[in-house]
Structures are given as C-alpha cells and as structure tokens.
Amino acid sequence: MSKILKHMLYILIIIVLISYLAYYLFSKQTKIGQAPMGLRLERMGATATFKSGVFDNLSVTPSLAEDVTMFKMIKDFIFAKDARNIPKDEIPHVQTDLHQLPIDSNILVWFGHSSYYMQVDGKRFLVDPVFSGSASPLPGSIKAFKGANTYRSEDMPFIDYLIITHDHWDHLDYQTILQLKNKVKQVVTGLGVGAHFELWGYEPDVITELYWHEVAKLADGYSITATPARHFSGRWLTRNNTLWCSFVLQTPTKKLFLGGDSGYDTHFKEIGHTYGPFDLAMLENGQYNYNWKYIHMMPEEVVKASQDLNAKRFFPVHSAKFPLAFHA
C-alpha cells in the first residue's frame, strides 16, 4: 500500500472516530432525554403494539410515500427553502395576560404550532408547550417565526395538568419543561415519555403515563383517556421507543379531543364512535407534505377527521410558528 493510500486510510479512520464520538456525546446530552427502562419498559412490553423494542401504529404506516426516497426529501429540505415561504414580517398576535383570566371562564389561548392553554370548568390545562423559540436539538435551526414566540414559561399561571402528546422537539421542549417544573401539579403523557421527565427532575408521582384507551381520573368530574394516533416518536436517531397519543378530555360539562400529530386513518371514526361526540377537537393542519402523507394530515383530511370524530367544532393547530414542511 502506498504512503498516500495509508494517509488517506488514517484520515478516514480519524473522521469516522470523531463522527462517532460527536454522535455519542450529543446523544448523551440531558436535553435528549433517556430511554425507558425497568418497570416502565416491562409495562410497555405488555402492550399490544410494542414489538421488538418499539411501538407500532395500528395500520401499516410508511415513513415516506411509496414514490419518495429519503435522498429526495433531504435534498428538498436543504435546497427547496423558497418553497416554505417563511414570513419576513412579524406575525400579528394578541398577548393575553393568563394570570388575569377568571378561573370560572372556559378559555382557549393558542400559542402557535401545537401549544395551547385551556381553562375548562375551573381547571387549567397546558398542552405541548414550546417556548424556547426552536423545534430542533441543533442550536440555531428550525427557529420560530417573528412574533410567534412571545410567551414564556413565566407567563404561565399554576397548571393543574400538563399534557404532552409525544416526545418530538416541537411538542416536548426541554427548556420549557424545566422552567415549568414548579408550576405543574400533574403531567399526563404517553407510555414511556415519563422517562424524560424523571431525568429532568420531575417526581414519579406527578407523572401519569397512559397506553391507548387507558383512562386516568384527574379529579371529580374530570378524566382523560389516551387514544390512538398515526405517527411516530423519538428525540434523536432512535425512533418509536415511546408512545404517541391523542387524548379525550372529559370535564364536568365538556368533552374535548386533543389530537396531537397524526396521519389520517380509521382511528378517527373509531374514536368518534366510542368517545364522541366532542364539543371541540384540536387537530393538526400544518407541516403537511405529500412526502410524509401517512404521518401528517393533508388539509382536506383534517375536515374529514373532524367529521369522523363527530366534533361540533374543530380548531386547527400545528401551524404558524415553525418551518417544518414545504408549504407557505
């Protein structure tokens, strides 16, 4: 072997080792979270959709459409930025003082994307809060639009129930969760996600983890049921080792559907038949693309889903904050 080839081989080995070390160190950061283990993992293993160490959807769910390659999707994401048409000006918004809202008023305040605050029948709920201004583990990437990240954790009042639909970065924000720790009475999330919360300093007894169709009683007249969604989970390169959920929230006078992320499928009609009708359904209508049509809904499917759920009203979310897909 010539000296040049030897040098090239050494350089290649060094690059591989440095890359592996960088990956290892990045994956060990606290903000990534931790994988479920012990009794939590045993409980996951006893469910119907946990197979070979990962959760699965009820229907076969390809990550990409059949005629789309990962190479094409990455190329579009890097080079087709103009297609996303990111707003240049500040998005108009209303800044509501949540501390001054009468507790006996039923209120919904949307913070952009999938983050929202609700007061229902005297209880305060906060869903998928992301106040850090970013939806990515990589610093400086996937930033919020101007005017779309005006709320902070300190703007939140005491929260009775923090609800997390799944552990993606645009729904489970490490910085926000840390800052809210002393304001949250109870966390409700999908099975496995509690491992992240425990790593981040939350006591196990404030964390309620549910599998699909499991019910938790919250207070007199209040209950929450985890229901299926067609999506996936993961905070780094490992996918689907925690559960993604939608939720049915029952209060003394209202029934709400909290959709999280989901592609369209028969589960909406089944949820509507079993748990509906709903006074209000929160459904994703943004960050859609033909490339990943099985894990996010196209706009016309959102209307179909609301009809399947038998919802009197639906509120579209998962938009107006982060550039995650190739639409305006």
Helices and strands as residue ranges (DSSP letters): H 3-27, G 30-32, H 38-45, E 50-51, E 54-55, H 70-79, G 81-84, G 98-100, E 107-110, E 116-120, E 123-127, G 153-155, E 159-164, H 174-180, G 181-183, E 184-190, H 194-199, G 204-206, E 207-210, E 215-219, E 222-227, E 246-250, E 255-258, H 267-275, E 280-284, G 290-292, H 299-309, E 314-317
